[in-house]
Amino acid sequence: MQKVTASQLIDRAAALLADGTVRAVLGWKKGEFDYDITPAVFESEEELKASFVFNDFCGANVSKYLVRHTKKIDGKILVFLKPCDTYSFNQLLTEHRFDREKVYAVAIPCQGMADIDRVKAISGDGIVAIDCGETIRVTTLYSEAPVSVNLADVLEERCANCKSKKHVAYDELIGEEGEVLDSARFDEVARLEAMTPDERFAFWQNELSRCIRCNACRDVCPACTCEKCVFDNPQSGVENKAPANEFEEKMFHIIRAFHVAGRCTDCGECSRVCPQNIPLHLLNRKFIKDMNECYGEYQAGAEVGTLAPLVDYTLDDPEATDVLTRRDCDA
């Protein structure tokens, strides 16, 4: 699959701005470092040419930003969507989080995004410049020449275990369309399931003990779009505070996982932004795997309007006693 370049996207966005199809563009721009790419809104061709980027570090799922910006911008907003982003796009539409008529969606292919920690493991720290071409060329303070890194060797976990290269929603496609993949994304969940309860508890105790309650996972999650989160309620006793005990360490993430159960598209944003590198996506994948096994295959966001098994009762649903006798369908 051929890569789509930033210049291709800039040219198309500029044309849609010029003919009045859209009033603004939702994409990515460089942050403080070459690998520090962040979502951004552009309102002119000049802004696009000055700041718009699309490269191996544009992992951010921009679909959630439509919730806010479709309300702020008078007119249509162009959004560039990678395949995994389109699932979140559809799920947000299912939940009526933005007006579809205010969005012009352009689908773009993706070969996977780079994990900067994996890049640094090869290149070393002190990165001063990154050039994304056929290979990723990294210049550091300590290297005499740029270090070449193959994208396949440094893919983000969610990209290495990508569920689909197929876009499920768009108004226009740039580049080639892909297919739904036979992913190995549940292999790590199965490994955890094979542990004893004590081993599994110790695993999550160790992982969640590193949480600093920065709320980055919640804030980036396309399934977390409540205008007022329960964890922002000053009467809850847990408003934006670091955990005071082991119970609070777990409560935030367990409650959040339950809140997005059946709605999580497995975009992996929670783990991508976690400054403590906690594999939060595994909690959500456990729910997804259990629902698939207990209620049949279901992919959130595959189609607009479909209901998750947890909120769509049928006479064929297993009774609680049946579920408990199946292969480890507990949490």
Disulfide bonds with the S-S distance in Angstrom:
none
